[in-house]
Amino acid sequence: MSTVCHGFLGVIVVSGDEKTQSKVEQAKGKVKETAGRTVGNERLEAEGRAEQAKGDARQAKEKIKDVFKH
């Protein structure tokens, strides 16, 4: 089940599925980083990199869980 929310950078999908959530975080982070770089906002750029890292960590966690499922 997914919920659609409207946020600062457009539509955000909030999902219970961790793999989907990691992809959403990575994509949202990339948008923030690019927007920050485009307008010269270092804080937004840093937030984007941090959000991408959070998505990467969530994705790594899911991959580890998948290894132990099989």
Buried (B, 14 or more C-beta within 10 A) or exposed (E): EEEEEEEEEEEBBEBEEEBBBBBBBBBBBBBBBEBBEEEEBEEBBEBBBBBBEBBBEBBEEBEEEEEEEE
